[in-house]
């Protein structure tokens, strides 16, 4: 059985015949929600959105807590409600060339999971979602026209809080846990990497380092995978 609320079942007398493609039938059906309306949605929710890419970050490769190697890229889109929101792309979508995201292209996203993040609202495009650039759908044309007319110079209201930048180790003491931060410090000690098998049967590699910053505090940080297996020379000499 399928996961959709409706399904078709063919009996033994059913007949399936190939026909010529009808261009009037949409390959993907979008049900767009403007970004201002996303502000009032009950979270978590899944929405289809259409907007201009006003900012993007480089792909980031990292190892998840369960040992999976992941790649993520964050883009920020804005629409004709003068509202913007950060959306995370994953895997092959994240590793596409930067030029695809340059020049403020228009993008339609189907299946964006919206959740609360650091007091704001951020999206994440589902693996089964759709990312379509430069669509000619009516909603897309309206957003494109807004950008050309007034959008480029408009003051945008962000649903997603900006990243806090680099946090010093003293400031981390007062943060609610768990949290994600960017830190900068001197490596004052490190351990050799070691390989082990997790309870789930996955082969993992881990290395612990200790960093210190200008606040006089230090913190242990765990590296995984390829980062852990780098030469000891990379960690020598503080």
N, C-alpha and C positions, 0 to 999 in steps of 0.2 A: 504494500500500500504506500501511497505517496504522502508527503507532509502537508500538501495543499488542502484547503478546506473543501475543494471540489476535485473530483477525478472522473475520468472516462474509463469505462470497462467494455472491451469488445468481446462478444461471444464468438463461437466457432464460425458463425456466418458473417462476421464482420469483414468489410472490404476496405483496404487502404490503397489508394492510387496516388501516384506522383502527379502534380499539376504545376503549371507555370507560376513563378513567384508573383505575388501581388504586392507591389511597392506601397500600397495604401495601408497595409497591415504592419503595424509597428513591431519591430523585432524585440524591443524592450519597452515596457510600459512604465513611464515615470509618473509618480504622484507627488509633485513637488510641494514642499512646505518652505515658505520664506524664512529667513534666519531670525527675523524678529519674532515670528510665531514660535520658533524653537525655544525661545526664552521662557514661555509659559507652559511648555509640555511637561508632563509628569515623567520623571526619570527613574530608570533608564528607558529610552525609547529608540525606535528605529525610524529614520526619515529619508526621503529623497530630497536632495538640495541641488541648486544650480547657482553658480557664482563665478566671479572673476578671481583668479589666483593672484593675490596681492603680495604674498610672501611665501617663501619655501626654504627649507633647510636641507643640508646635505644628508645623504643616507647615513644611518647609524647602525652598525652591527654590534650585537651584544648577545650574551648568553642568559637565558631566563633562569629562574630559580630551579626549574626542573631539568636544567641541562640542555635545553633546546637552543640552537643557534638561530637567531632572528635578525631581520633587517627591517628598519623602520625609517620613514621619512615623514616629516610634518609639513603640511601646507596650510596656509591660511586663505580662506575664501571670503568674499564679500558680495552681497547682492544689493538690489535696488531699494532695500529698506535701510541702507547705510549701516548695516550690521555685519560683523565679521565673526568667524569661528575657526579655530584650529581643527584640522582633520588629520589623523594619522593614516598613512598608507603602509602596507606591509609587503614583504617578499619581493616578487618581480616588479610589482607596481612601484615600490620604493626605489628600486635600483635603475629605473629608466634614466636616460641621460638628462642632465640639468636643463638642456636647451628646450626640452618639452615643457618645462614649467616657467621658462623665461618669457618676458614680454607681456605679462598679464593675460594669459589665455583664458578662455571661458571653459568651464568644466561642469559636467552634470554627473552627480554621484548618486547611485541607487543603493540603498541598504547601509546607511551610515548609523552606527550605534552611538548614541549621545549619552554621556554620563557626566556626573559631577567630578571636577578635578580642581583641587586647590581653590574651592569656592566659586569656580566658574563652570562653564559647560564646554566640553571638548568632544569631538567626534572621532570615530575609528571606522574605516571602511571595511565591511565584512569581506571575508575571502570569497564568498559567493556573490558579492556586490558587483556593481558595474561602474566603470569610470569612462566617460565619453567626452572627448574634447571637441570644441567648436561645433556643437549641435545646431541644427536649424529649427528646432522646436520653438513654438511661439514664446514659451517662458524664457528660453535661452536668448532669443532675439530681443526680448524686452530688457533683460539684464545687460546684454551687450550694448544696446542703445543708451541705457542709463550710464554705463561706464564712459561711453564716448562723449555724452553730453555734459554730465556733471560729476560722475562717479570718481574720476581721477583726482579731483580736487576736494572731494567730500570728506568731512570729518566722520570717521567710522566708530561705531560703538562695538566694542569687543565682548563677545560672550565668554571668551576664554581669557583667563588672567595671564599676563605676560610672565615669562620665566623670570625667576628671581636673580639669575646670574650666579656667580661664585659665592658660596657661603663659607664663612670662616668656621673653624671647628668649635669656637666658643658659642656661636649662634646656633649650632646644631643641638646643643644641650637643651635649648628651650623649645625645640620643635616638637610637635605632636608626632608620635610614631605609630605606624611606619611612615617614612617619608622618602622622597627622592631628592637628592641635591647634587650640585656640581661643586667640587672641591679642588683646591690647589695647594700643594705642600711639598715638603722635602721628604724623600724616602729615607728614614733613619734606620730601618732594619727590614730584613726580608727573610723568608724561609724558602728552602728548596721546594720546587713543585712536586706534587705526588699524584699518582693515578689511583683511582678506586672505583668500585662498582656500587652504584646507588641501590637503595631498596627496590627500585623499579627495574633493576637489571641493566641500567645504562652505565657505560664506561665514561667516567668524568676525570678531568684533570683540574687541580686546584693549587693556588699559591697564595699565602698570606703575606701582605706587606704592612708596614706601619709608617704613616705619614705624620708630619708635624707642620704647623704653620706659625705665623707671626703672633698668634695669641698665646703661644707657649704650651698649647695642648697637642695631644697626639691621638690618633685613631687607627685601628686596624681595618684594613680593607682587603677583601678577598677577590682575587682574579681567577677567571675560569678559561678553560679551553686554550686557544692559541695565545692569548695574552699571558696566561700562566706559564706557558712553555717557552717564552722568550729567554734568550741567553741571560745567565746571571750577570753578565757584564752590563746589561741595561739597567740593573738595579744597584750596582756598585757605585761608590763615590758620592752618595747622597745627591 
